[in-house]
């Protein structure tokens, strides 16, 4: 029988892992890739959607276009995971595997922050970003609060990007002078691993009169009173809340007994869980690296390399690099880049590349190269 590899989740991690396995092993293996959605959306595309740079149809990459040798794509919702038996139940049936990879990403725990509603006053889901695109034109005066409700959270620079892009959006519409922008984040700086990046962002905020409140999180939103409450007990006036909900591992993963402290415990260099033949990667895994697509992709390549070696009866030597590049929208059509490395040295490091229009080309290539690799576009 062909080795059965079951991959739960078709985000950066699942798509890269299945593609890498297909390239190396083709029809000699039986890979099943499961996702509850019908399309993939790059995280950065939600900001484009929110600020009217792209339509929802344009940012969706349908899974129907995903076709790889040896890989079967299924649209199903995972309802139970038995990691000891490598057995997964979905709304369509039961799957058993020789190797199980859990890459279901992080879910949003809106119950942790009263007043946040998915698809309404947050921009981290596609429906939320699409709703914000309809709401933003109505903001002509008042106080906009970009609020992070807990850390860690996906794509650490994204709220900073939102603040800078909101400034441009309001400026273009001629209403910026009537509006205040405040950004609240539980981290000590916008991008802690890279002091240089944080310094540049703080300078950009100051230049644009964007208030940044560090080491603080939003604990509730009261749209009736038009205030948000912070974890220090104070309140901020808020006419429009753009939220980043608290992130957590999906319930089905917690119920499987795979988590400690809210996230899946793994060997950060091999992505192996304590269950034999079971791996976890991406946003739900406690790797010590940021929860961002490029880091899930690097982890997926590591798992792929070791699985390929295992199936070829070779030594498994690949290690998760814990390194990657993040592009940061600075407004005025300029983009910066930070290259962060979490595992090479005694502490994380980040190299900052100044904002430029040239780096926008790099970002476009980042997206288009992965579209081509995964979907054949």
C-alpha positions in Angstrom: 0.0 0.0 0.0 1.1 3.6 -0.6 2.0 5.6 2.5 -1.0 7.6 3.7 -0.2 11.1 4.6 -3.1 13.2 6.0 -2.7 17.0 6.1 -5.3 19.1 8.0 -5.4 22.6 6.8 -4.5 24.1 3.4 -2.9 27.4 4.4 0.8 28.3 3.8 1.9 25.1 5.7 -0.5 22.6 4.1 -0.1 23.9 0.6 3.7 24.0 0.7 3.9 20.6 2.4 1.7 18.8 -0.1 3.3 20.5 -3.0 6.8 19.5 -1.8 5.8 15.9 -1.3 4.1 15.8 -4.7 7.2 17.2 -6.4 9.5 14.6 -4.8 7.3 11.5 -4.6 4.3 12.0 -7.0 2.0 9.0 -7.2 4.1 6.8 -5.0 2.3 8.3 -2.0 -1.3 9.0 -1.1 -1.6 12.5 0.3 -5.0 13.8 1.5 -5.3 17.5 2.1 -8.3 18.7 4.0 -9.7 22.2 4.5 -13.1 23.5 5.4 -12.8 26.5 3.0 -13.2 26.6 -0.7 -10.4 29.1 -1.3 -7.0 30.3 0.0 -6.5 34.0 0.8 -3.1 35.5 1.5 -3.2 37.3 4.9 -1.9 40.5 3.5 -4.7 40.5 0.9 -7.2 41.3 3.7 -5.7 44.8 4.1 -6.0 45.3 0.3 -9.7 44.2 0.6 -10.4 46.4 3.5 -9.0 49.6 1.9 -10.6 49.0 -1.5 -7.5 48.0 -3.3 -8.9 44.6 -4.3 -12.3 42.8 -4.4 -13.1 39.7 -2.5 -13.3 37.7 -5.7 -9.8 38.9 -6.7 -8.1 37.8 -3.5 -9.6 34.3 -3.4 -7.6 31.4 -4.9 -10.0 28.5 -5.3 -8.9 25.2 -4.0 -10.6 23.7 -7.1 -7.6 25.0 -9.0 -5.2 23.0 -6.8 -4.1 19.8 -8.6 -0.9 17.9 -7.6 0.2 14.4 -8.4 -0.4 12.1 -5.5 -2.5 14.6 -3.6 -6.3 14.5 -3.1 -7.9 17.8 -2.0 -11.1 17.5 0.1 -13.4 20.3 1.4 -14.4 18.9 4.8 -14.6 20.2 8.3 -12.6 18.4 10.9 -14.7 17.4 13.9 -12.4 15.1 15.9 -8.7 14.1 15.9 -7.3 11.0 17.6 -3.6 11.6 17.5 -2.6 8.3 19.1 -4.4 6.4 16.3 -3.8 9.0 13.6 -7.5 8.9 12.9 -9.5 12.0 11.9 -13.2 12.4 11.7 -14.8 15.1 9.5 -18.3 16.1 8.6 -18.0 13.8 5.6 -16.4 10.7 7.1 -13.3 9.2 8.7 -9.7 9.3 7.6 -6.8 7.2 8.9 -3.2 7.9 8.2 0.3 6.6 8.6 1.5 10.2 9.0 -0.7 13.0 10.3 0.2 16.7 9.9 -2.0 19.2 11.8 -1.8 22.7 10.1 -5.3 24.1 10.9 -4.0 27.6 11.9 -5.2 29.7 14.7 -8.9 30.5 15.4 -10.3 33.7 16.8 -11.6 33.7 20.4 -14.1 36.6 20.3 -15.7 35.4 23.6 -12.5 36.6 25.4 -13.2 40.2 24.4 -16.8 41.3 25.0 -18.0 43.5 22.1 -15.9 42.0 19.3 -17.9 40.2 16.6 -16.4 38.2 13.8 -17.1 39.7 10.4 -18.1 43.0 11.9 -15.5 45.0 13.9 -12.3 43.1 13.2 -10.2 42.9 10.0 -8.4 39.5 10.5 -11.1 37.4 8.8 -12.1 37.8 5.1 -15.7 38.6 6.1 -14.4 41.2 8.6 -12.1 42.9 6.1 -15.0 42.9 3.5 -17.3 44.5 6.1 -14.7 47.1 7.0 -14.5 48.0 3.3 -18.2 49.0 3.5 -17.9 50.8 6.9 -14.7 52.9 6.3 -16.3 55.3 3.8 -18.6 56.4 6.6 -15.7 57.5 8.8 -15.5 61.2 8.3 -14.7 62.3 11.8 -14.0 60.8 15.2 -11.7 58.3 16.8 -10.5 55.1 15.1 -8.9 52.5 17.4 -6.9 49.6 16.1 -6.8 47.2 19.0 -5.0 44.0 19.6 -6.8 41.8 22.1 -4.1 39.4 23.0 -0.6 38.1 22.0 0.7 36.1 20.3 -1.4 36.8 17.2 -1.0 36.2 13.5 1.2 38.5 11.4 2.6 40.9 14.1 3.2 43.8 11.7 -0.3 43.8 10.2 -1.9 46.2 12.8 0.9 48.7 12.2 0.2 48.4 8.5 -3.5 49.0 9.1 -2.7 52.2 11.0 -0.5 53.6 8.3 -2.8 52.6 5.5 -5.8 54.1 7.4 -3.9 57.4 7.6 -3.4 57.4 3.8 -7.0 56.4 3.2 -8.4 59.3 5.4 -5.9 61.7 3.9 -6.9 60.8 0.4 -10.5 61.5 1.3 -9.7 64.8 2.9 -10.9 63.9 6.3 -7.7 63.0 8.2 -7.7 66.3 10.2 -11.1 65.4 11.6 -10.0 61.9 12.7 -7.8 60.5 15.4 -6.0 57.2 15.0 -4.8 55.1 18.1 -3.1 51.8 17.9 -3.2 49.6 21.1 -0.9 46.5 21.3 0.0 44.2 24.2 3.6 43.9 22.9 6.3 46.3 24.1 7.0 47.6 20.5 5.5 47.1 17.0 8.0 44.4 16.0 10.0 43.3 19.1 12.6 41.1 17.4 13.8 44.0 15.3 14.4 47.2 17.2 15.3 49.0 14.0 11.9 48.1 12.4 10.1 49.2 15.5 12.0 52.5 15.6 11.0 53.2 11.9 7.4 52.4 12.6 7.3 54.6 15.7 8.8 57.4 13.7 6.2 56.9 11.0 3.4 56.9 13.6 4.8 60.2 15.1 5.1 61.8 11.7 1.4 61.0 11.0 0.1 61.8 14.4 -0.9 58.2 15.1 -0.9 57.4 18.9 0.7 54.1 19.8 -0.1 52.5 23.2 2.3 49.7 24.0 2.2 46.8 26.5 -1.6 47.2 26.7 -4.5 45.2 25.3 -8.1 45.9 24.6 -10.4 43.9 26.9 -13.8 45.1 25.8 -15.6 47.1 23.2 -18.8 49.1 23.9 -20.1 50.4 20.6 -23.2 51.9 22.3 -21.1 54.1 24.5 -18.4 54.5 21.8 -15.5 53.4 24.1 -13.0 50.6 24.4 -11.7 49.4 27.7 -8.0 48.6 28.2 -6.4 46.1 30.5 -5.2 48.9 32.8 -8.8 49.9 33.5 -8.8 53.1 31.4 -11.1 53.8 28.5 -10.6 55.3 25.1 -13.2 57.1 23.0 -13.9 54.9 19.9 -16.1 55.8 17.0 -14.7 52.9 14.9 -13.0 49.8 16.2 -10.7 47.8 14.0 -9.9 44.7 16.0 -7.4 41.9 16.1 -9.2 39.2 18.1 -7.4 37.0 20.5 -5.9 34.0 18.8 -6.0 30.4 20.0 -5.6 26.9 18.7 -8.8 25.4 17.2 -11.2 23.7 19.7 -10.9 20.4 17.8 -7.1 20.4 18.5 -7.5 21.3 22.1 -10.1 18.6 22.6 -7.6 16.1 21.0 -5.3 16.7 24.0 -2.5 18.1 21.8 -2.1 21.5 23.5 -0.4 23.0 26.5 -1.0 26.6 27.4 -3.3 27.0 24.4 -0.9 25.9 21.7 0.3 22.6 20.3 3.6 21.5 21.9 6.2 20.4 19.4 9.9 20.0 18.8 10.5 23.5 17.2 13.2 22.2 14.9 11.4 19.0 13.6 7.7 20.0 14.2 7.1 16.5 15.8 4.5 16.3 18.5 4.7 13.8 21.4 2.5 11.5 19.3 4.5 9.2 17.0 4.0 10.0 13.3 2.1 13.2 14.1 3.4 16.7 13.3 2.0 20.2 13.8 3.0 23.3 12.0 1.9 26.9 11.4 0.0 29.2 13.6 -1.3 26.6 16.1 2.2 25.2 16.9 4.3 26.6 19.7 7.6 27.0 17.7 8.8 30.2 19.4 8.7 31.9 15.9 6.1 34.4 14.8 2.7 33.2 13.6 3.0 34.2 10.0 2.7 32.4 6.7 6.4 32.5 5.7 7.3 30.7 9.0 4.6 28.0 8.4 6.1 27.6 4.9 9.6 27.1 6.2 8.3 24.6 8.8 6.4 22.8 6.0 9.6 22.4 3.9 11.3 20.9 7.0 8.6 18.4 7.5 8.5 17.6 3.8 12.3 17.0 3.7 12.2 14.7 6.7 9.2 12.8 5.4 10.8 12.3 2.0 14.0 11.1 3.7 12.0 8.7 5.9 10.1 7.2 3.0 13.4 6.8 1.1 14.9 5.1 4.2 17.5 8.0 4.5 18.6 9.9 7.5 16.3 12.7 8.6 18.4 15.8 9.0 16.3 18.8 8.1 15.7 21.4 10.8 13.2 24.2 10.9 15.1 27.4 10.2 12.8 29.7 12.2 13.6 32.5 9.8 11.7 34.5 7.2 11.0 37.8 5.6 7.9 40.0 6.4 6.9 42.9 4.1 5.4 46.0 5.9 3.2 48.6 4.2 4.5 52.0 5.3 2.0 54.0 3.2 2.6 56.3 0.3 3.1 53.2 -1.9 6.2 52.3 0.0 7.0 48.9 1.5 9.7 47.9 4.0 11.0 44.4 4.7 12.3 42.8 7.9 14.3 39.6 7.8 13.9 37.8 11.2 15.8 34.8 12.5 14.7 33.2 15.7 16.9 30.1 15.9 20.4 30.8 14.7 21.7 32.8 17.6 21.2 33.2 21.4 18.3 35.6 20.8 16.1 36.6 17.8 17.5 39.1 15.3 15.9 41.2 12.6 17.5 43.0 9.7 15.4 46.0 8.5 15.3 47.3 4.9 14.0 50.9 4.5 10.6 51.5 2.9 10.8 51.9 -0.9 8.6 51.6 -3.9 11.1 48.9 -5.2 10.2 46.6 -2.4 6.6 46.6 -3.5 7.8 44.6 -6.5 9.4 42.1 -4.2 6.1 41.7 -2.3 4.2 41.2 -5.5 6.7 38.6 -6.5 6.3 36.9 -3.1 2.6 36.4 -3.7 2.8 35.6 -7.4 5.5 33.0 -7.0 3.5 31.1 -4.5 0.3 31.3 -6.6 2.3 29.8 -9.4 3.8 27.1 -7.3 0.7 26.0 -5.5 -2.1 26.8 -8.0 -0.3 26.8 -11.3 -1.1 30.5 -12.0 
